[in-house]
Amino acid sequence: MNYKIVGDTIQSLYIELNKDCASVYSESGNVIYMTPNIRLLTSSPGKLSELLKRVIAGNSPMINHFELESGTRGEIAFSTRFPSKIIPLQLKDRGMLVQQHSFLCAEESVHLEAQSDRKGTGIFGEHTSSYNRLSGKGCAFIAVEGDLVTKELDYGESLLIHPGHLAAYEQSVQVEIQRQVAIKNMFLSEEGVYFLKVSGPGKVMLHTLNIHSFAEAVSANLP
């Protein structure tokens, strides 16, 4: 796949469609432009059960496919919704669990599947994060809010992560919700009741900008 990532604080992604990569797909709301020889096809993800799972997880019920219709090459550009870094993921045998709003686009050879479990955040778990599973072989792109922090965990190695900062992790990583031990910590630390305990082996990707905190900071300054 031929692509380039442009920008620093708010990045954009430019993909060339050609005979080797004639189609990509994304969820709605991320396209900047495309050349006229690219056709947009909107479709449901397949079975009714998969459609319902996507809606429950907070995903768009439809997927947008962009296909090269004529000529030898075309170009399509995507943008992020928040100040983000665009990260390419080269998938092979190991799948990745990606925070729902972080998914940007992927080759057609990459399978996107909504997951039914949701991780709670906030004082009473009022904020939740849903994850999509990316599998197959090919290239996918995610948008990591703020900057990217990557951790490689060995067997038996763990981290406690604020749920708002877990962007993606390999499917070999175990994730469980862990409650803070003291009542004072739960309600006075402003870090919430729960952390996510992630245990290796595998790669964990964190983003430095918590969109829930970002939204609260913005709303507090609105008239």
Backbone torsions as a table, in degrees:
resi	resn	phi	psi	omega
1	MET	NA	132.9	175.3
2	ASN	-98.5	123.3	179.7
3	TYR	-152.2	163.2	171.9
4	LYS	-143.0	145.5	178.7
5	ILE	-111.6	125.7	-172.9
6	VAL	-119.8	141.6	175.3
7	GLY	107.1	174.5	-178.3
8	ASP	-125.4	-70.3	-177.8
9	THR	-72.8	-47.4	176.6
10	ILE	-121.5	105.7	-172.3
11	GLN	-92.4	160.4	174.1
12	SER	-133.0	156.3	-173.9
13	LEU	-121.6	132.5	-179.6
14	TYR	-122.4	120.8	-176.1
15	ILE	-117.2	132.7	173.9
16	GLU	-93.6	124.2	173.4
17	LEU	-94.1	132.3	-178.9
18	ASN	-150.4	-167.0	-176.7
19	LYS	-66.0	-25.8	178.9
20	ASP	-82.8	-29.6	177.6
21	CYS	-139.6	89.6	-171.7
22	ALA	-94.3	-4.8	-176.2
23	SER	-155.9	142.4	171.5
24	VAL	-134.9	165.3	177.6
25	TYR	-136.5	158.5	179.5
26	SER	-154.5	168.7	167.5
27	GLU	-84.9	168.8	-171.1
28	SER	-72.3	153.7	169.9
29	GLY	96.1	8.8	-175.3
30	ASN	-114.9	-6.9	-173.8
31	VAL	-81.8	134.5	171.7
32	ILE	-90.8	-54.5	178.1
33	TYR	-159.5	167.0	170.9
34	MET	-148.8	154.5	178.6
35	THR	-73.4	155.3	-173.4
36	PRO	-63.0	-17.7	-179.1
37	ASN	-87.7	11.2	174.5
38	ILE	-105.4	131.5	-178.1
39	ARG	-104.9	135.3	176.7
40	LEU	-94.1	126.7	175.5
41	LEU	-125.6	124.1	179.8
42	THR	-106.6	130.5	-176.8
43	SER	-147.4	163.8	173.9
44	SER	-80.1	159.6	-175.2
45	PRO	-73.1	-4.9	179.8
46	GLY	135.6	-118.4	-176.4
47	LYS	-67.4	156.0	179.3
48	LEU	-60.5	-36.8	179.6
49	SER	-62.4	-39.1	178.3
50	GLU	-68.9	-39.0	178.1
51	LEU	-61.9	-45.8	179.2
52	LEU	-64.6	-39.0	179.3
53	LYS	-62.7	-39.7	178.8
54	ARG	-64.6	-43.3	-178.9
55	VAL	-65.5	-44.5	179.4
56	ILE	-62.1	-36.4	-179.0
57	ALA	-78.2	-5.4	178.3
58	GLY	93.6	9.1	177.9
59	ASN	-83.7	161.9	170.0
60	SER	-65.1	141.1	-179.8
61	PRO	-70.8	-13.9	-176.3
62	MET	-119.7	156.4	177.5
63	ILE	-118.4	137.5	176.5
64	ASN	-98.5	125.8	177.1
65	HIS	-109.5	138.1	-179.0
66	PHE	-120.8	113.9	-173.3
67	GLU	-117.1	139.1	172.9
68	LEU	-71.5	114.7	-173.2
69	GLU	-93.2	-32.4	-178.5
70	SER	-152.8	162.8	-179.4
71	GLY	79.7	178.8	-177.7
72	THR	-95.0	-18.4	179.7
73	ARG	-157.5	153.1	174.9
74	GLY	-145.4	171.7	-178.8
75	GLU	-135.5	139.4	175.5
76	ILE	-132.7	141.4	-176.9
77	ALA	-121.4	139.0	178.3
78	PHE	-122.1	151.3	175.9
79	SER	-124.7	164.2	175.6
80	THR	-93.7	162.2	-178.6
81	ARG	-94.0	-17.6	179.8
82	PHE	-132.5	165.7	171.7
83	PRO	-57.4	110.4	-168.4
84	SER	-144.5	161.9	167.7
85	LYS	-104.3	133.1	177.2
86	ILE	-90.6	125.0	-174.4
87	ILE	-117.2	122.9	173.4
88	PRO	-80.7	137.0	177.2
89	LEU	-116.2	117.3	176.4
90	GLN	-92.3	103.4	-176.5
91	LEU	-88.5	138.4	175.9
92	LYS	-128.8	-99.5	-178.1
93	ASP	-97.6	-22.3	-176.8
94	ARG	-99.3	125.3	178.4
95	GLY	-78.9	164.3	178.3
96	MET	-125.3	139.0	171.0
97	LEU	-97.3	122.5	-171.4
98	VAL	-123.2	133.0	177.8
99	GLN	-54.8	137.7	-168.4
100	GLN	-52.9	-46.7	-176.3
101	HIS	-79.7	-4.5	-178.8
102	SER	-85.7	-21.2	-178.1
103	PHE	-65.9	132.0	-179.2
104	LEU	-109.0	-60.4	179.8
105	CYS	-166.9	172.0	-178.2
106	ALA	-161.0	161.1	169.5
107	GLU	-67.8	158.0	-178.5
108	GLU	-65.8	-22.0	179.5
109	SER	-75.0	-8.1	178.1
110	VAL	-96.3	130.8	-178.4
111	HIS	-97.0	130.8	178.3
112	LEU	-109.0	122.0	-178.5
113	GLU	-131.5	125.3	177.6
114	ALA	-71.0	142.3	177.8
115	GLN	-102.8	145.4	-174.4
116	SER	-82.8	-23.3	-177.0
117	ASP	-81.8	145.4	-179.7
118	ARG	-126.3	138.2	-178.3
119	LYS	-97.8	126.6	-175.6
120	GLY	-82.1	146.2	174.4
121	THR	-136.9	179.8	178.5
122	GLY	81.1	177.8	-174.2
123	ILE	-64.1	-44.6	180.0
124	PHE	-115.3	22.3	-179.3
125	GLY	74.5	24.2	-176.5
126	GLU	-73.0	-21.3	173.3
127	HIS	-98.5	134.5	178.0
128	THR	-127.7	151.0	177.2
129	SER	-119.3	127.5	176.9
130	SER	-103.5	152.1	-177.4
131	TYR	-125.6	141.9	173.3
132	ASN	-105.4	145.3	178.2
133	ARG	-99.0	125.7	174.8
134	LEU	-104.9	128.2	-179.3
135	SER	-144.0	177.0	-177.6
136	GLY	97.9	-160.5	179.3
137	LYS	-125.9	133.9	-179.1
138	GLY	142.6	-168.8	-175.0
139	CYS	-111.5	133.4	173.1
140	ALA	-126.6	158.8	-179.1
141	PHE	-127.2	134.9	175.1
142	ILE	-123.1	157.0	177.3
143	ALA	-109.6	117.7	-178.4
144	VAL	-101.8	116.8	-175.7
145	GLU	-65.3	134.8	-176.3
146	GLY	74.3	-129.1	177.5
147	ASP	-111.6	164.2	-177.6
148	LEU	-96.6	134.3	170.9
149	VAL	-122.0	122.7	-178.2
150	THR	-112.7	133.7	177.1
151	LYS	-124.5	132.1	173.6
152	GLU	-103.5	113.6	-176.7
153	LEU	-99.4	133.0	174.7
154	ASP	-85.5	174.8	174.4
155	TYR	-57.6	130.4	177.6
156	GLY	82.6	-5.7	-179.8
157	GLU	-91.9	136.6	-175.6
158	SER	-135.6	160.0	172.2
159	LEU	-136.9	148.5	169.8
160	LEU	-102.2	118.8	-172.4
161	ILE	-120.7	134.9	172.0
162	HIS	-61.5	130.9	-174.0
163	PRO	-57.9	-27.4	-179.8
164	GLY	-72.0	-5.9	-175.6
165	HIS	-116.5	3.2	178.7
166	LEU	-90.0	104.6	-175.9
167	ALA	-85.9	-44.6	-176.2
168	ALA	-162.6	158.0	176.6
169	TYR	-157.6	151.8	177.8
170	GLU	-69.8	150.7	-174.8
171	GLN	-66.8	-14.2	175.5
172	SER	-74.6	-15.5	-179.6
173	VAL	-80.2	134.2	176.8
174	GLN	-92.1	133.1	-178.7
175	VAL	-125.6	128.4	176.4
176	GLU	-140.6	151.5	179.0
177	ILE	-82.9	131.3	179.7
178	GLN	-124.7	124.1	-178.1
179	ARG	-82.2	145.8	173.7
180	GLN	-65.7	150.0	-169.2
181	VAL	-84.6	-29.2	-174.1
182	ALA	-109.4	140.5	179.1
183	ILE	-58.7	-41.5	-179.5
184	LYS	-62.6	-39.1	178.0
185	ASN	-63.9	-40.4	-177.0
186	MET	-61.4	-44.5	-167.6
187	PHE	-106.6	-13.8	-178.1
188	LEU	-111.5	-17.2	-177.7
189	SER	-77.2	-18.8	-175.7
190	GLU	62.3	20.4	176.2
191	GLU	-103.3	0.0	178.7
192	GLY	91.4	169.6	-178.8
193	VAL	-78.3	-32.5	-170.3
194	TYR	-118.9	148.1	163.9
195	PHE	-118.1	163.4	172.8
196	LEU	-100.4	122.7	175.8
197	LYS	-92.6	115.3	178.7
198	VAL	-108.5	133.9	-175.4
199	SER	-128.4	138.1	-178.5
200	GLY	-74.6	173.4	15.9
201	PRO	-91.8	155.3	173.8
202	GLY	139.3	173.4	-177.4
203	LYS	-93.2	138.9	176.1
204	VAL	-123.5	132.7	-179.2
205	MET	-116.6	126.1	-177.7
206	LEU	-115.0	147.5	170.5
207	HIS	-111.5	145.1	-172.9
208	THR	-83.4	-14.3	179.3
209	LEU	-104.1	119.6	176.0
210	ASN	-89.7	113.1	-173.7
211	ILE	-67.6	-26.7	176.6
212	HIS	-67.3	-45.3	177.4
213	SER	-65.7	-37.7	178.5
214	PHE	-62.1	-45.3	179.9
215	ALA	-64.4	-40.3	179.0
216	GLU	-65.7	-38.6	179.0
217	ALA	-66.5	-38.4	178.9
218	VAL	-69.3	-46.8	-177.1
219	SER	-64.2	-30.1	179.4
220	ALA	-67.3	-21.1	-179.1
221	ASN	-104.0	5.4	176.8
222	LEU	-81.2	144.4	178.6
223	PRO	-67.2	NA	NA
